[in-house]
Each structure stands twice: as structure tokens, then as C-alpha cells.
Amino acid sequence: MKISMNKYVRKLVEDAPKDMLGMAKTPAAGHLFMTNPECEKLPEKTTQIFYQIGAKLLYLCRSKWQDIQTAVSFLGM
């Protein structure tokens, strides 16, 4: 049996706002855990989009791609 989530990932990327798109060699780079407590909060609409994408990524990492779990879990805190 082969399990593929290509369509799910493609839709997730297509639905993401263009300013959230980017590339990385690893989902958990060294700077992942660096935070800035003085930064501005995201606008409510952007926050909702961020959480929706985060929930979809949680589903993805629990279903297929465990290697993104550390990064996704930290972003969901």
C-alpha cells in the first residue's frame, strides 16, 4: 500500500497567503526557537489563517511527515 498526501500538501501551499510562502532546507533550523517578545502581534485575520495552516500541518505531521513535528509543535505554542 502507498499513502500519498500530495494533493493535501499542494492545496495547503496554494491556500497559504503569498507572504507566508518560502523555502527552507529543514523545517527545524537553528533559529526556530528564537523568539522576540517585543514584536507586534499579528492582525486577527492573519492569526486565524496562521492557526488554520498550523492545524493542517499538525494533521500532516501526525499522518505522514513526522520530521516536521518539532517545528509545527513549536509554532503552535
PQR file with spaces between the fields and no chain letter, atoms N, CA, C, O and H, PARSE charges and radii, in Angstrom:
ATOM       1  N    MET     1       0.829   -1.147    0.000 -0.4000 1.5000
ATOM       2  CA   MET     1       0.000    0.000    0.000 -0.0000 2.0000
ATOM       3  C    MET     1       0.895    1.238    0.000  0.5500 1.7000
ATOM       4  O    MET     1       1.941    1.255    0.650 -0.5500 1.4000
ATOM       5  N    LYS     2       0.491    2.245   -0.712 -0.4000 1.5000
ATOM       6  CA   LYS     2       1.217    3.517   -0.762 -0.0000 2.0000
ATOM       7  C    LYS     2       0.265    4.627   -0.335  0.5500 1.7000
ATOM       8  O    LYS     2      -0.839    4.764   -0.862 -0.5500 1.4000
ATOM       9  H    LYS     2      -0.358    2.231   -1.240  0.4000 1.0000
ATOM      10  N    ILE     3       0.721    5.413    0.629 -0.4000 1.5000
ATOM      11  CA   ILE     3      -0.093    6.534    1.101 -0.0000 2.0000
ATOM      12  C    ILE     3       0.543    7.817    0.598  0.5500 1.7000
ATOM      13  O    ILE     3       1.726    8.066    0.830 -0.5500 1.4000
ATOM      14  H    ILE     3       1.618    5.303    1.057  0.4000 1.0000
ATOM      15  N    SER     4      -0.228    8.613   -0.075 -0.4000 1.5000
ATOM      16  CA   SER     4       0.274    9.869   -0.618 -0.0000 2.0000
ATOM      17  C    SER     4      -0.625   11.010   -0.174  0.5500 1.7000
ATOM      18  O    SER     4      -1.851   10.900   -0.189 -0.5500 1.4000
ATOM      19  H    SER     4      -1.189    8.411   -0.264  0.4000 1.0000
ATOM      20  N    MET     5      -0.001   12.095    0.216 -0.4000 1.5000
ATOM      21  CA   MET     5      -0.755   13.282    0.618 -0.0000 2.0000
ATOM      22  C    MET     5      -0.371   14.467   -0.264  0.5500 1.7000
ATOM      23  O    MET     5      -0.451   15.622    0.154 -0.5500 1.4000
ATOM      24  H    MET     5       0.995   12.185    0.228  0.4000 1.0000
ATOM      25  N    ASN     6       0.047   14.158   -1.495 -0.4000 1.5000
ATOM      26  CA   ASN     6       0.487   15.219   -2.405 -0.0000 2.0000
ATOM      27  C    ASN     6      -0.595   16.263   -2.649  0.5500 1.7000
ATOM      28  O    ASN     6      -0.311   17.461   -2.633 -0.5500 1.4000
ATOM      29  H    ASN     6       0.111   13.219   -1.834  0.4000 1.0000
ATOM      30  N    LYS     7      -1.826   15.827   -2.873 -0.4000 1.5000
ATOM      31  CA   LYS     7      -2.912   16.783   -3.118 -0.0000 2.0000
ATOM      32  C    LYS     7      -3.171   17.646   -1.887  0.5500 1.7000
ATOM      33  O    LYS     7      -3.423   18.845   -2.005 -0.5500 1.4000
ATOM      34  H    LYS     7      -2.057   14.854   -2.886  0.4000 1.0000
ATOM      35  N    TYR     8      -3.107   17.032   -0.704 -0.4000 1.5000
ATOM      36  CA   TYR     8      -3.323   17.756    0.544 -0.0000 2.0000
ATOM      37  C    TYR     8      -2.258   18.841    0.726  0.5500 1.7000
ATOM      38  O    TYR     8      -2.578   19.977    1.074 -0.5500 1.4000
ATOM      39  H    TYR     8      -2.902   16.059   -0.608  0.4000 1.0000
ATOM      40  N    VAL     9      -0.997   18.487    0.490 -0.4000 1.5000
ATOM      41  CA   VAL     9       0.098   19.441    0.630 -0.0000 2.0000
ATOM      42  C    VAL     9      -0.005   20.532   -0.428  0.5500 1.7000
ATOM      43  O    VAL     9       0.183   21.710   -0.123 -0.5500 1.4000
ATOM      44  H    VAL     9      -0.738   17.563    0.207  0.4000 1.0000
ATOM      45  N    ARG    10      -0.297   20.154   -1.654 -0.4000 1.5000
ATOM      46  CA   ARG    10      -0.421   21.145   -2.733 -0.0000 2.0000
ATOM      47  C    ARG    10      -1.506   22.167   -2.403  0.5500 1.7000
ATOM      48  O    ARG    10      -1.302   23.366   -2.593 -0.5500 1.4000
ATOM      49  H    ARG    10      -0.449   19.198   -1.902  0.4000 1.0000
ATOM      50  N    LYS    11      -2.659   21.705   -1.911 -0.4000 1.5000
ATOM      51  CA   LYS    11      -3.761   22.606   -1.556 -0.0000 2.0000
ATOM      52  C    LYS    11      -3.360   23.493   -0.382  0.5500 1.7000
ATOM      53  O    LYS    11      -3.690   24.679   -0.364 -0.5500 1.4000
ATOM      54  H    LYS    11      -2.824   20.731   -1.756  0.4000 1.0000
ATOM      55  N    LEU    12      -2.658   22.936    0.593 -0.4000 1.5000
ATOM      56  CA   LEU    12      -2.217   23.719    1.742 -0.0000 2.0000
ATOM      57  C    LEU    12      -1.321   24.872    1.282  0.5500 1.7000
ATOM      58  O    LEU    12      -1.483   26.006    1.733 -0.5500 1.4000
ATOM      59  H    LEU    12      -2.390   21.972    0.579  0.4000 1.0000
ATOM      60  N    VAL    13      -0.389   24.582    0.393 -0.4000 1.5000
ATOM      61  CA   VAL    13       0.518   25.615   -0.121 -0.0000 2.0000
ATOM      62  C    VAL    13      -0.239   26.625   -0.976  0.5500 1.7000
ATOM      63  O    VAL    13       0.004   27.826   -0.865 -0.5500 1.4000
ATOM      64  H    VAL    13      -0.258   23.661    0.026  0.4000 1.0000
ATOM      65  N    GLU    14      -1.143   26.165   -1.816 -0.4000 1.5000
ATOM      66  CA   GLU    14      -1.920   27.074   -2.669 -0.0000 2.0000
ATOM      67  C    GLU    14      -2.801   28.004   -1.848  0.5500 1.7000
ATOM      68  O    GLU    14      -2.995   29.159   -2.226 -0.5500 1.4000
ATOM      69  H    GLU    14      -1.341   25.189   -1.906  0.4000 1.0000
ATOM      70  N    ASP    15      -3.334   27.522   -0.735 -0.4000 1.5000
ATOM      71  CA   ASP    15      -4.230   28.319    0.090 -0.0000 2.0000
ATOM      72  C    ASP    15      -3.502   29.289    1.014  0.5500 1.7000
ATOM      73  O    ASP    15      -4.112   30.223    1.535 -0.5500 1.4000
ATOM      74  H    ASP    15      -3.176   26.583   -0.428  0.4000 1.0000
ATOM      75  N    ALA    16      -2.209   29.078    1.220 -0.4000 1.5000
ATOM      76  CA   ALA    16      -1.434   29.947    2.114 -0.0000 2.0000
ATOM      77  C    ALA    16      -1.274   31.332    1.487  0.5500 1.7000
ATOM      78  O    ALA    16      -1.114   31.447    0.272 -0.5500 1.4000
ATOM      79  H    ALA    16      -1.714   28.319    0.796  0.4000 1.0000
ATOM      80  N    PRO    17      -1.317   32.390    2.315 -0.5600 1.5000
ATOM      81  CA   PRO    17      -1.063   33.738    1.788  0.2800 2.0000
ATOM      82  C    PRO    17       0.337   33.794    1.179  0.5500 1.7000
ATOM      83  O    PRO    17       1.261   33.146    1.671 -0.5500 1.4000
ATOM      84  N    LYS    18       0.483   34.548    0.140 -0.4000 1.5000
ATOM      85  CA   LYS    18       1.754   34.611   -0.590 -0.0000 2.0000
ATOM      86  C    LYS    18       2.902   35.099    0.285  0.5500 1.7000
ATOM      87  O    LYS    18       4.046   34.709    0.054 -0.5500 1.4000
ATOM      88  H    LYS    18      -0.267   35.074   -0.260  0.4000 1.0000
ATOM      89  N    ASP    19       2.631   35.952    1.297 -0.4000 1.5000
ATOM      90  CA   ASP    19       3.717   36.437    2.142 -0.0000 2.0000
ATOM      91  C    ASP    19       4.159   35.403    3.185  0.5500 1.7000
ATOM      92  O    ASP    19       5.118   35.639    3.920 -0.5500 1.4000
ATOM      93  H    ASP    19       1.702   36.269    1.485  0.4000 1.0000
ATOM      94  N    MET    20       3.465   34.260    3.252 -0.4000 1.5000
ATOM      95  CA   MET    20       3.874   33.183    4.154 -0.0000 2.0000
ATOM      96  C    MET    20       4.653   32.093    3.428  0.5500 1.7000
ATOM      97  O    MET    20       5.122   31.145    4.056 -0.5500 1.4000
ATOM      98  H    MET    20       2.686   34.068    2.655  0.4000 1.0000
ATOM      99  N    LEU    21       4.792   32.219    2.130 -0.4000 1.5000
ATOM     100  CA   LEU    21       5.498   31.203    1.356 -0.0000 2.0000
ATOM     101  C    LEU    21       7.001   31.419    1.447  0.5500 1.7000
ATOM     102  O    LEU    21       7.470   32.549    1.581 -0.5500 1.4000
ATOM     103  H    LEU    21       4.410   32.989    1.619  0.4000 1.0000
ATOM     104  N    GLY    22       7.744   30.337    1.375 -0.4000 1.5000
ATOM     105  CA   GLY    22       9.200   30.416    1.412 -0.0000 2.0000
ATOM     106  C    GLY    22       9.775   29.015    1.326  0.5500 1.7000
ATOM     107  O    GLY    22       9.042   28.035    1.194 -0.5500 1.4000
ATOM     108  H    GLY    22       7.364   29.419    1.267  0.4000 1.0000
ATOM     109  N    MET    23      11.082   28.932    1.402 -0.4000 1.5000
ATOM     110  CA   MET    23      11.743   27.626    1.324 -0.0000 2.0000
ATOM     111  C    MET    23      12.750   27.525    2.454  0.5500 1.7000
ATOM     112  O    MET    23      13.303   28.526    2.909 -0.5500 1.4000
ATOM     113  H    MET    23      11.677   29.728    1.509  0.4000 1.0000
ATOM     114  N    ALA    24      12.975   26.298    2.896 -0.4000 1.5000
ATOM     115  CA   ALA    24      13.980   26.023    3.920 -0.0000 2.0000
ATOM     116  C    ALA    24      14.556   24.639    3.673  0.5500 1.7000
ATOM     117  O    ALA    24      13.869   23.758    3.156 -0.5500 1.4000
ATOM     118  H    ALA    24      12.526   25.485    2.526  0.4000 1.0000
ATOM     119  N    LYS    25      15.803   24.448    4.037 -0.4000 1.5000
ATOM     120  CA   LYS    25      16.423   23.137    3.883 -0.0000 2.0000
ATOM     121  C    LYS    25      15.892   22.169    4.921  0.5500 1.7000
ATOM     122  O    LYS    25      15.831   20.963    4.681 -0.5500 1.4000
ATOM     123  H    LYS    25      16.361   25.164    4.457  0.4000 1.0000
ATOM     124  N    THR    26      15.507   22.691    6.073 -0.4000 1.5000
ATOM     125  CA   THR    26      14.971   21.865    7.145 -0.0000 2.0000
ATOM     126  C    THR    26      13.836   22.629    7.831  0.5500 1.7000
ATOM     127  O    THR    26      13.892   23.854    7.934 -0.5500 1.4000
ATOM     128  H    THR    26      15.556   23.671    6.269  0.4000 1.0000
ATOM     129  N    PRO    27      12.819   21.926    8.296 -0.5600 1.5000
ATOM     130  CA   PRO    27      11.731   22.635    8.974  0.2800 2.0000
ATOM     131  C    PRO    27      12.104   23.081   10.380  0.5500 1.7000
ATOM     132  O    PRO    27      11.372   23.858   10.992 -0.5500 1.4000
ATOM     133  N    ALA    28      13.227   22.606   10.901 -0.4000 1.5000
ATOM     134  CA   ALA    28      13.632   22.951   12.263 -0.0000 2.0000
ATOM     135  C    ALA    28      15.050   23.501   12.275  0.5500 1.7000
ATOM     136  O    ALA    28      15.951   22.901   12.862 -0.5500 1.4000
ATOM     137  H    ALA    28      13.822   21.974   10.404  0.4000 1.0000
ATOM     138  N    ALA    29      15.245   24.635   11.631 -0.4000 1.5000
ATOM     139  CA   ALA    29      16.559   25.273   11.587 -0.0000 2.0000
ATOM     140  C    ALA    29      16.933   25.781   12.980  0.5500 1.7000
ATOM     141  O    ALA    29      16.081   25.852   13.866 -0.5500 1.4000
ATOM     142  H    ALA    29      14.513   25.123   11.154  0.4000 1.0000
ATOM     143  N    GLY    30      18.184   26.128   13.171 -0.4000 1.5000
ATOM     144  CA   GLY    30      18.686   26.555   14.467 -0.0000 2.0000
ATOM     145  C    GLY    30      17.967   27.760   15.052  0.5500 1.7000
ATOM     146  O    GLY    30      17.885   27.893   16.273 -0.5500 1.4000
ATOM     147  H    GLY    30      18.877   26.071   12.452  0.4000 1.0000
ATOM     148  N    HIS    31      17.454   28.627   14.218 -0.4000 1.5000
ATOM     149  CA   HIS    31      16.782   29.832   14.703 -0.0000 2.0000
ATOM     150  C    HIS    31      15.310   29.593   15.060  0.5500 1.7000
ATOM     151  O    HIS    31      14.617   30.524   15.469 -0.5500 1.4000
ATOM     152  H    HIS    31      17.521   28.519   13.226  0.4000 1.0000
ATOM     153  N    LEU    32      14.831   28.368   14.909 -0.4000 1.5000
ATOM     154  CA   LEU    32      13.415   28.075   15.139 -0.0000 2.0000
ATOM     155  C    LEU    32      12.942   28.517   16.518  0.5500 1.7000
ATOM     156  O    LEU    32      11.853   29.077   16.649 -0.5500 1.4000
ATOM     157  H    LEU    32      15.394   27.611   14.576  0.4000 1.0000
ATOM     158  N    PHE    33      13.751   28.271   17.548 -0.4000 1.5000
ATOM     159  CA   PHE    33      13.309   28.539   18.909 -0.0000 2.0000
ATOM     160  C    PHE    33      13.636   29.944   19.400  0.5500 1.7000
ATOM     161  O    PHE    33      13.409   30.257   20.569 -0.5500 1.4000
ATOM     162  H    PHE    33      14.635   27.817   17.441  0.4000 1.0000
ATOM     163  N    MET    34      14.163   30.793   18.523 -0.4000 1.5000
ATOM     164  CA   MET    34      14.421   32.186   18.895 -0.0000 2.0000
ATOM     165  C    MET    34      13.136   32.976   18.735  0.5500 1.7000
ATOM     166  O    MET    34      12.509   32.953   17.677 -0.5500 1.4000
ATOM     167  H    MET    34      14.347   30.539   17.574  0.4000 1.0000
ATOM     168  N    THR    35      12.752   33.668   19.783 -0.4000 1.5000
ATOM     169  CA   THR    35      11.531   34.475   19.727 -0.0000 2.0000
ATOM     170  C    THR    35      11.851   35.907   20.115  0.5500 1.7000
ATOM     171  O    THR    35      12.868   36.180   20.752 -0.5500 1.4000
ATOM     172  H    THR    35      13.262   33.686   20.643  0.4000 1.0000
ATOM     173  N    ASN    36      10.980   36.808   19.728 -0.4000 1.5000
ATOM     174  CA   ASN    36      11.108   38.222   20.072 -0.0000 2.0000
ATOM     175  C    ASN    36       9.852   38.627   20.829  0.5500 1.7000
ATOM     176  O    ASN    36       8.820   38.877   20.208 -0.5500 1.4000
ATOM     177  H    ASN    36      10.153   36.587   19.211  0.4000 1.0000
ATOM     178  N    PRO    37       9.914   38.699   22.152 -0.5600 1.5000
ATOM     179  CA   PRO    37       8.720   39.025   22.934  0.2800 2.0000
ATOM     180  C    PRO    37       8.206   40.452   22.707  0.5500 1.7000
ATOM     181  O    PRO    37       7.089   40.779   23.106 -0.5500 1.4000
ATOM     182  N    GLU    38       9.011   41.293   22.074 -0.4000 1.5000
ATOM     183  CA   GLU    38       8.618   42.680   21.850 -0.0000 2.0000
ATOM     184  C    GLU    38       8.033   42.925   20.462  0.5500 1.7000
ATOM     185  O    GLU    38       7.714   44.067   20.129 -0.5500 1.4000
ATOM     186  H    GLU    38       9.919   41.028   21.750  0.4000 1.0000
ATOM     187  N    CYS    39       7.888   41.898   19.657 -0.4000 1.5000
ATOM     188  CA   CYS    39       7.376   42.100   18.301 -0.0000 2.0000
ATOM     189  C    CYS    39       5.870   42.390   18.342  0.5500 1.7000
ATOM     190  O    CYS    39       5.181   42.076   19.313 -0.5500 1.4000
ATOM     191  H    CYS    39       8.148   40.970   19.927  0.4000 1.0000
ATOM     192  N    GLU    40       5.396   42.989   17.271 -0.4000 1.5000
ATOM     193  CA   GLU    40       3.965   43.298   17.159 -0.0000 2.0000
ATOM     194  C    GLU    40       3.169   42.019   16.971  0.5500 1.7000
ATOM     195  O    GLU    40       3.633   41.077   16.329 -0.5500 1.4000
ATOM     196  H    GLU    40       5.956   43.244   16.483  0.4000 1.0000
ATOM     197  N    LYS    41       1.963   41.990   17.535 -0.4000 1.5000
ATOM     198  CA   LYS    41       1.091   40.840   17.327 -0.0000 2.0000
ATOM     199  C    LYS    41       0.540   40.883   15.907  0.5500 1.7000
ATOM     200  O    LYS    41       0.398   41.952   15.313 -0.5500 1.4000
ATOM     201  H    LYS    41       1.586   42.755   18.057  0.4000 1.0000
ATOM     202  N    LEU    42       0.236   39.713   15.380 -0.4000 1.5000
ATOM     203  CA   LEU    42      -0.366   39.633   14.043 -0.0000 2.0000
ATOM     204  C    LEU    42      -1.790   40.165   14.088  0.5500 1.7000
ATOM     205  O    LEU    42      -2.458   40.050   15.116 -0.5500 1.4000
ATOM     206  H    LEU    42       0.351   38.845   15.862  0.4000 1.0000
ATOM     207  N    PRO    43      -2.265   40.743   12.992 -0.5600 1.5000
ATOM     208  CA   PRO    43      -3.678   41.131   12.931  0.2800 2.0000
ATOM     209  C    PRO    43      -4.561   39.885   13.087  0.5500 1.7000
ATOM     210  O    PRO    43      -4.130   38.776   12.771 -0.5500 1.4000
ATOM     211  N    GLU    44      -5.772   40.067   13.564 -0.4000 1.5000
ATOM     212  CA   GLU    44      -6.675   38.945   13.846 -0.0000 2.0000
ATOM     213  C    GLU    44      -6.885   38.038   12.629  0.5500 1.7000
ATOM     214  O    GLU    44      -6.872   36.815   12.764 -0.5500 1.4000
ATOM     215  H    GLU    44      -6.122   40.968   13.820  0.4000 1.0000
ATOM     216  N    LYS    45      -7.077   38.618   11.458 -0.4000 1.5000
ATOM     217  CA   LYS    45      -7.302   37.815   10.250 -0.0000 2.0000
ATOM     218  C    LYS    45      -6.081   36.935    9.950  0.5500 1.7000
ATOM     219  O    LYS    45      -6.228   35.754    9.636 -0.5500 1.4000
ATOM     220  H    LYS    45      -7.088   39.612   11.349  0.4000 1.0000
ATOM     221  N    THR    46      -4.886   37.511   10.046 -0.4000 1.5000
ATOM     222  CA   THR    46      -3.661   36.762    9.798 -0.0000 2.0000
ATOM     223  C    THR    46      -3.471   35.682   10.854  0.5500 1.7000
ATOM     224  O    THR    46      -3.007   34.585   10.544 -0.5500 1.4000
ATOM     225  H    THR    46      -4.767   38.470   10.301  0.4000 1.0000
ATOM     226  N    THR    47      -3.826   35.985   12.098 -0.4000 1.5000
ATOM     227  CA   THR    47      -3.720   34.999   13.174 -0.0000 2.0000
ATOM     228  C    THR    47      -4.600   33.795   12.887  0.5500 1.7000
ATOM     229  O    THR    47      -4.172   32.658   13.088 -0.5500 1.4000
ATOM     230  H    THR    47      -4.203   36.877   12.350  0.4000 1.0000
ATOM     231  N    GLN    48      -5.808   34.018   12.425 -0.4000 1.5000
ATOM     232  CA   GLN    48      -6.723   32.919   12.101 -0.0000 2.0000
ATOM     233  C    GLN    48      -6.166   32.052   10.973  0.5500 1.7000
ATOM     234  O    GLN    48      -6.239   30.824   11.033 -0.5500 1.4000
ATOM     235  H    GLN    48      -6.156   34.941   12.261  0.4000 1.0000
ATOM     236  N    ILE    49      -5.611   32.693    9.948 -0.4000 1.5000
ATOM     237  CA   ILE    49      -5.009   31.954    8.830 -0.0000 2.0000
ATOM     238  C    ILE    49      -3.827   31.130    9.336  0.5500 1.7000
ATOM     239  O    ILE    49      -3.669   29.969    8.960 -0.5500 1.4000
ATOM     240  H    ILE    49      -5.552   33.690    9.900  0.4000 1.0000
ATOM     241  N    PHE    50      -2.997   31.732   10.189 -0.4000 1.5000
ATOM     242  CA   PHE    50      -1.839   31.051   10.755 -0.0000 2.0000
ATOM     243  C    PHE    50      -2.263   29.804   11.519  0.5500 1.7000
ATOM     244  O    PHE    50      -1.656   28.744   11.363 -0.5500 1.4000
ATOM     245  H    PHE    50      -3.125   32.676   10.495  0.4000 1.0000
ATOM     246  N    TYR    51      -3.298   29.924   12.342 -0.4000 1.5000
ATOM     247  CA   TYR    51      -3.785   28.776   13.106 -0.0000 2.0000
ATOM     248  C    TYR    51      -4.402   27.700   12.210  0.5500 1.7000
ATOM     249  O    TYR    51      -4.237   26.508   12.472 -0.5500 1.4000
ATOM     250  H    TYR    51      -3.790   30.785   12.468  0.4000 1.0000
ATOM     251  N    GLN    52      -5.098   28.103   11.176 -0.4000 1.5000
ATOM     252  CA   GLN    52      -5.676   27.125   10.244 -0.0000 2.0000
ATOM     253  C    GLN    52      -4.570   26.329    9.549  0.5500 1.7000
ATOM     254  O    GLN    52      -4.657   25.107    9.425 -0.5500 1.4000
ATOM     255  H    GLN    52      -5.232   29.071   10.963  0.4000 1.0000
ATOM     256  N    ILE    53      -3.542   27.027    9.102 -0.4000 1.5000
ATOM     257  CA   ILE    53      -2.424   26.350    8.450 -0.0000 2.0000
ATOM     258  C    ILE    53      -1.703   25.456    9.459  0.5500 1.7000
ATOM     259  O    ILE    53      -1.305   24.341    9.125 -0.5500 1.4000
ATOM     260  H    ILE    53      -3.471   28.019    9.203  0.4000 1.0000
ATOM     261  N    GLY    54      -1.535   25.937   10.678 -0.4000 1.5000
ATOM     262  CA   GLY    54      -0.896   25.141   11.721 -0.0000 2.0000
ATOM     263  C    GLY    54      -1.649   23.852   12.003  0.5500 1.7000
ATOM     264  O    GLY    54      -1.037   22.796   12.167 -0.5500 1.4000
ATOM     265  H    GLY    54      -1.858   26.843   10.950  0.4000 1.0000
ATOM     266  N    ALA    55      -2.976   23.933   12.060 -0.4000 1.5000
ATOM     267  CA   ALA    55      -3.792   22.735   12.303 -0.0000 2.0000
ATOM     268  C    ALA    55      -3.638   21.737   11.154  0.5500 1.7000
ATOM     269  O    ALA    55      -3.558   20.531   11.385 -0.5500 1.4000
ATOM     270  H    ALA    55      -3.473   24.790   11.926  0.4000 1.0000
ATOM     271  N    LYS    56      -3.598   22.231    9.937 -0.4000 1.5000
ATOM     272  CA   LYS    56      -3.417   21.354    8.781 -0.0000 2.0000
ATOM     273  C    LYS    56      -2.033   20.705    8.805  0.5500 1.7000
ATOM     274  O    LYS    56      -1.883   19.536    8.451 -0.5500 1.4000
ATOM     275  H    LYS    56      -3.663   23.211    9.750  0.4000 1.0000
ATOM     276  N    LEU    57      -1.027   21.470    9.223 -0.4000 1.5000
ATOM     277  CA   LEU    57       0.321   20.924    9.317 -0.0000 2.0000
ATOM     278  C    LEU    57       0.418   19.884   10.437  0.5500 1.7000
ATOM     279  O    LEU    57       1.129   18.889   10.298 -0.5500 1.4000
ATOM     280  H    LEU    57      -1.149   22.420    9.510  0.4000 1.0000
ATOM     281  N    LEU    58      -0.294   20.111   11.544 -0.4000 1.5000
ATOM     282  CA   LEU    58      -0.326   19.111   12.610 -0.0000 2.0000
ATOM     283  C    LEU    58      -0.904   17.796   12.103  0.5500 1.7000
ATOM     284  O    LEU    58      -0.375   16.722   12.390 -0.5500 1.4000
ATOM     285  H    LEU    58      -0.872   20.920   11.656  0.4000 1.0000
ATOM     286  N    TYR    59      -1.983   17.891   11.353 -0.4000 1.5000
ATOM     287  CA   TYR    59      -2.583   16.686   10.770 -0.0000 2.0000
ATOM     288  C    TYR    59      -1.578   15.991    9.842  0.5500 1.7000
ATOM     289  O    TYR    59      -1.427   14.770    9.868 -0.5500 1.4000
ATOM     290  H    TYR    59      -2.413   18.763   11.120  0.4000 1.0000
ATOM     291  N    LEU    60      -0.908   16.787    9.037 -0.4000 1.5000
ATOM     292  CA   LEU    60       0.064   16.243    8.090 -0.0000 2.0000
ATOM     293  C    LEU    60       1.216   15.545    8.813  0.5500 1.7000
ATOM     294  O    LEU    60       1.618   14.447    8.429 -0.5500 1.4000
ATOM     295  H    LEU    60      -1.031   17.779    9.016  0.4000 1.0000
ATOM     296  N    CYS    61       1.744   16.181    9.859 -0.4000 1.5000
ATOM     297  CA   CYS    61       2.895   15.576   10.538 -0.0000 2.0000
ATOM     298  C    CYS    61       2.488   14.347   11.352  0.5500 1.7000
ATOM     299  O    CYS    61       3.308   13.451   11.547 -0.5500 1.4000
ATOM     300  H    CYS    61       1.417   17.073   10.171  0.4000 1.0000
ATOM     301  N    ARG    62       1.269   14.283   11.821 -0.4000 1.5000
ATOM     302  CA   ARG    62       0.812   13.100   12.539 -0.0000 2.0000
ATOM     303  C    ARG    62       0.467   11.970   11.568  0.5500 1.7000
ATOM     304  O    ARG    62       0.553   10.796   11.929 -0.5500 1.4000
ATOM     305  H    ARG    62       0.602   15.011   11.662  0.4000 1.0000
ATOM     306  N    SER    63       0.085   12.311   10.364 -0.4000 1.5000
ATOM     307  CA   SER    63      -0.318   11.301    9.387 -0.0000 2.0000
ATOM     308  C    SER    63       0.842   10.757    8.561  0.5500 1.7000
ATOM     309  O    SER    63       0.881    9.564    8.262 -0.5500 1.4000
ATOM     310  H    SER    63       0.016   13.264   10.071  0.4000 1.0000
ATOM     311  N    LYS    64       1.772   11.606    8.196 -0.4000 1.5000
ATOM     312  CA   LYS    64       2.762   11.195    7.202 -0.0000 2.0000
ATOM     313  C    LYS    64       4.166   11.722    7.475  0.5500 1.7000
ATOM     314  O    LYS    64       5.123   10.949    7.441 -0.5500 1.4000
ATOM     315  H    LYS    64       1.740   12.576    8.440  0.4000 1.0000
ATOM     316  N    TRP    65       4.314   13.006    7.742 -0.4000 1.5000
ATOM     317  CA   TRP    65       5.632   13.641    7.799 -0.0000 2.0000
ATOM     318  C    TRP    65       6.022   13.977    9.229  0.5500 1.7000
ATOM     319  O    TRP    65       5.854   15.114    9.668 -0.5500 1.4000
ATOM     320  H    TRP    65       3.536   13.635    7.769  0.4000 1.0000
ATOM     321  N    GLN    66       6.541   13.000    9.955 -0.4000 1.5000
ATOM     322  CA   GLN    66       6.912   13.214   11.343 -0.0000 2.0000
ATOM     323  C    GLN    66       8.101   14.173   11.489  0.5500 1.7000
ATOM     324  O    GLN    66       8.292   14.757   12.555 -0.5500 1.4000
ATOM     325  H    GLN    66       6.679   12.076    9.598  0.4000 1.0000
ATOM     326  N    ASP    67       8.889   14.336   10.441 -0.4000 1.5000
ATOM     327  CA   ASP    67      10.075   15.192   10.523 -0.0000 2.0000
ATOM     328  C    ASP    67       9.741   16.668   10.707  0.5500 1.7000
ATOM     329  O    ASP    67      10.622   17.443   11.080 -0.5500 1.4000
ATOM     330  H    ASP    67       8.733   13.861    9.575  0.4000 1.0000
ATOM     331  N    ILE    68       8.507   17.082   10.460 -0.4000 1.5000
ATOM     332  CA   ILE    68       8.133   18.486   10.662 -0.0000 2.0000
ATOM     333  C    ILE    68       7.463   18.708   12.018  0.5500 1.7000
ATOM     334  O    ILE    68       7.084   19.834   12.340 -0.5500 1.4000
ATOM     335  H    ILE    68       7.791   16.453   10.158  0.4000 1.0000
ATOM     336  N    GLN    69       7.312   17.646   12.818 -0.4000 1.5000
ATOM     337  CA   GLN    69       6.557   17.743   14.065 -0.0000 2.0000
ATOM     338  C    GLN    69       7.159   18.733   15.061  0.5500 1.7000
ATOM     339  O    GLN    69       6.410   19.470   15.703 -0.5500 1.4000
ATOM     340  H    GLN    69       7.621   16.731   12.557  0.4000 1.0000
ATOM     341  N    THR    70       8.470   18.776   15.212 -0.4000 1.5000
ATOM     342  CA   THR    70       9.095   19.702   16.159 -0.0000 2.0000
ATOM     343  C    THR    70       8.779   21.145   15.799  0.5500 1.7000
ATOM     344  O    THR    70       8.361   21.928   16.652 -0.5500 1.4000
ATOM     345  H    THR    70       9.079   18.177   14.690  0.4000 1.0000
ATOM     346  N    ALA    71       8.979   21.492   14.539 -0.4000 1.5000
ATOM     347  CA   ALA    71       8.725   22.872   14.099 -0.0000 2.0000
ATOM     348  C    ALA    71       7.251   23.229   14.219  0.5500 1.7000
ATOM     349  O    ALA    71       6.919   24.309   14.708 -0.5500 1.4000
ATOM     350  H    ALA    71       9.319   20.856   13.846  0.4000 1.0000
ATOM     351  N    VAL    72       6.375   22.358   13.791 -0.4000 1.5000
ATOM     352  CA   VAL    72       4.941   22.634   13.823 -0.0000 2.0000
ATOM     353  C    VAL    72       4.452   22.758   15.265  0.5500 1.7000
ATOM     354  O    VAL    72       3.650   23.640   15.572 -0.5500 1.4000
ATOM     355  H    VAL    72       6.644   21.480   13.394  0.4000 1.0000
ATOM     356  N    SER    73       4.923   21.893   16.139 -0.4000 1.5000
ATOM     357  CA   SER    73       4.516   21.943   17.550 -0.0000 2.0000
ATOM     358  C    SER    73       4.963   23.252   18.185  0.5500 1.7000
ATOM     359  O    SER    73       4.198   23.871   18.925 -0.5500 1.4000
ATOM     360  H    SER    73       5.575   21.177   15.890  0.4000 1.0000
ATOM     361  N    PHE    74       6.186   23.679   17.909 -0.4000 1.5000
ATOM     362  CA   PHE    74       6.668   24.938   18.490 -0.0000 2.0000
ATOM     363  C    PHE    74       5.854   26.125   17.984  0.5500 1.7000
ATOM     364  O    PHE    74       5.513   27.017   18.760 -0.5500 1.4000
ATOM     365  H    PHE    74       6.807   23.176   17.308  0.4000 1.0000
ATOM     366  N    LEU    75       5.547   26.143   16.713 -0.4000 1.5000
ATOM     367  CA   LEU    75       4.775   27.258   16.150 -0.0000 2.0000
ATOM     368  C    LEU    75       3.357   27.306   16.694  0.5500 1.7000
ATOM     369  O    LEU    75       2.725   28.362   16.701 -0.5500 1.4000
ATOM     370  H    LEU    75       5.824   25.419   16.082  0.4000 1.0000
ATOM     371  N    GLY    76       2.863   26.174   17.146 -0.4000 1.5000
ATOM     372  CA   GLY    76       1.505   26.119   17.695 -0.0000 2.0000
ATOM     373  C    GLY    76       1.405   26.548   19.148  0.5500 1.7000
ATOM     374  O    GLY    76       0.301   26.624   19.687 -0.5500 1.4000
ATOM     375  H    GLY    76       3.377   25.316   17.141  0.4000 1.0000
ATOM     376  N    MET    77       2.529   26.830   19.796 -0.4000 1.5000
ATOM     377  CA   MET    77       2.509   27.209   21.209 -0.0000 2.0000
ATOM     378  C    MET    77       2.024   28.613   21.404  0.5500 1.7000
ATOM     379  O    MET    77       1.947   29.088   22.537 -0.5500 1.4000
ATOM     380  H    MET    77       3.426   26.768   19.358  0.4000 1.0000
